[in-house]
Amino acid sequence: MRRIFLVFLLFAAGAARAQTPQPAPARVDSPNELDKLKENCGDITKFFGCAEELFTGQPLHIAVGSIAPQNGFGAGLAYVGHKTTDNWRTSWNADAVGSINGSWRAGAYLKLVHTPNQAVGVGFGTPPPLNSNLTELPEHSVINLYAQAISLNKLTFFGLGPNSTEAGRSFYGMRETILGISAVKPTYERLHVALYGEMNGRFVEIRPSLNQPSPTIAALYTEATAPGLVSQPAFLQLGEGIRMRPGFFNDFVRLNYDLAYQQYFAPGNSTFSFQRLTADLSHQFPIYRKTTRWLLPRDANGPDDCSLAPASSHPECPQVTRDLEGSIGLRFFLAASMTPGRNVVPFYFQPTLGGSDINGNQSLSSYQDFRFRAPNVMLFRQSFEHSIGKLPLGFTFMIDEGKVALTRGDLGSNDWLHSFSTGLTLRAGGFPQVFLLFSWGGKEGTHTIANVNNSLLGGSAHPSLF
């Protein structure tokens, strides 16, 4: 928590420093990162430029982010490279981070962006401010190849379903390796419709987590109460989906709809094979249409790349904005699992509500992380966010209502759980998004969450862990 708070202050101080216009010294841009570091970090008055180069520069920069809830703040290195030909723009990312509790993540990510008949642009100097939402940038077909391994030493399991209790808390460790390929194909530009598909090999290993405040998972649960505890077969996971990101009423209504269908096949133990349907329907109503950005991940960038124009000889991230921003948001999320016959969903692939999930997404934040786990979940969120003056700092308020169920039919009858959250947000240039939230209103007390996104702002997300 203290490390994340220090990162928040570092980014905030640099962002605030950037609000005061500084005279631009005459210089010749150099593609050499060492020259950029000497220029920006050799003068204390260029604090923000130094921080920007250290945390977002190319080809090498410091990688930071929350690895997973309870596993600490991770730091390490990231490498980014680009190559452009007549019809393809190729980029590659590699990163490795570790935290103080011994957890770590390492991965390599290759992007192949189809850009037929596109002239290669060469840019020099700092790009103009980004005053439009990211989805207005050109969309292209993208092929992704990736390999990622993650090891987490401290995860909690409270049991399955809505009737789990705090007294049932246990701990476990997990390692997951993901080898995969995915593709995104835009189909209808007017509504920003795209089709996508993925094929992943998932290899999971569950282990005890000792010397924790509660017992290790095997001391309280069995294979019957935690499916997948005894053995974890390899999975072939296929997925396909459609998304739509249009704007209506002169861009005062922005939609981000995503429907996906996934199939998990376990050749080594067919009783673990299952399917899952997810619907994620988000709505943004900007208060300031022309200045409020829509900060969605960009398909053409890797997780360590926030470039606005990766094909440029000098790829640059967005500048820190100096505009008023504010929006109201509504979100509906549903994950429904299908298990033929007596098949079951392994507990480590079941979505969770409470605090943050294993991917770092917040929901019902007044509860402990991973508090409610089940094959079927439903979440409604209402949110408000506004910048503090014209700083990249903002404040937010959220209301969450959610429920989990062991069977799809029980989603309609199970009780709703509630949570309220307020706090600060930081979205500065290409720096990772930072959240400091205080949550209350549930039946189990309050919860404070500090999170640094593990991808740069404008970069794509790391592969989901479930």
C-alpha positions, 0 to 999 in steps of 0.5 A: 500500500505505501509503495503504491501511494508513493508511486501515486505521489510521484506521478501526481507531482510530475503531472502537476509540474507539467501543467505549467508551460515550460519554454521548449529548448531548441534541440534535435530529436534523437532516437537514442534513449540514452540521449533522451535520459541525459537530456531529461534526467540531467536537470532537476527542472525537467522532473516530469520529462525524466519520469516519463522517459523512465516509465514509458520510454522506448526501447527500454523502460521501468515496468511497474504495476500491481501484480495481483491483489495481496501479492504486492506492487511489482517493479521490473523492466520492459522492452518495446520494439517496432518494425514497419513494412508496406502492409504490416506494422510489427511490434514486440513487448517483453516485460518481467516484474517481481514483488517483495513477497516473491510473486512475479510475472514475465511475458513476451507479446508480439503484435502484427497490425495489418496496414495496407496502403498506409503511408509510413509517417515520420514524426519529430518532436512532441506530438500534439495533445490527445483531445479525442478518445482513443477509439477515434484512431484508425482501426486495423486488423491485429494478430497477437501472439503471446507467452506469459507466466505468472506466479502468485504466492498469496491468494484467498479462497472463501469457498464457493457460492453466495453462502461462503463466510469470512470464517472460511478464508484460506490461502493458496499459491498459483502459477499459470502459464499462458501460450496463445494467439488471438486476432481482432478484425474490424467489420463495420467502421461506423459503429466500431464493430469488430470480431475477435477470436483466441486460442490459448493453452493454459497450464495451472499449478496450485500449491499451499500458501503457508505462514498466512493469517488463515490456514492453507486451502487444503486444510479446510477444503477438499476436491469436492468443495474446491474442484481442481484442488487435487490436480490441475490438467492442461487446458485448451481454451478457445474463444470468440466474440463481437464488440461494438464501440459507437458514439451517439447523439453527437458523442454524448453517449458512448457504448462499449459492448462486448459479447464473448463465448469461451470453451475450456477443454481439459483432455487430461480430465474431461470433467473439468471441460466447460463453456462460458458466456460473458456480456460486458455492456458499458455506457459513458455519458461525458459531461464535456464531450470535446475534452473527456477522453474514452480511455480504452485499451488499443489493440495495436499496442502491446501492454508496455506500449502507449504510442500514438503512432508506433510506425513513427521513427520516434514513437511518443505517448499521449501528453498529459492533458490540461482539460476539464474531464468528467463522465457518468458511467453505467455498466452491466456484467454477466458471466454464465457457465455451462457444465454438461453432465456432471462436469464442474468448473475448476475453482481457479477459473471461476470469476469472483466479486469482492475487492479486486479479482485476479486481473485487478478489476474492482467490484463490490470493493468493500468486501475482501479480495476474491470474497465471492466466487462462483461459476456465475456472476452478475454485476451492475455499476453506476459511477461518476468521475471528474477531474480536479480542476484541469489536473490529470488527477480526478475523484470518483464515486461508484455504486456496485450491486452484484450476486454470484450463483452456483447454477445459472438459474439461481442468479435470479433468486439470490440476494444482491450485495451492495458496495459504495466506493470513493477515491482518487484516480490518476491518468497522466499521459501514458503512465499506468492508471492509479486508483486509491479507493475507500469502500463501505456499505457491505455487510463485512466492514470497509476496505481500502484499495490501492492499485496501479494498472499493470499496463500503460495507459493506451496499451493493451491488457495482459492476458486474462488469468481465467 
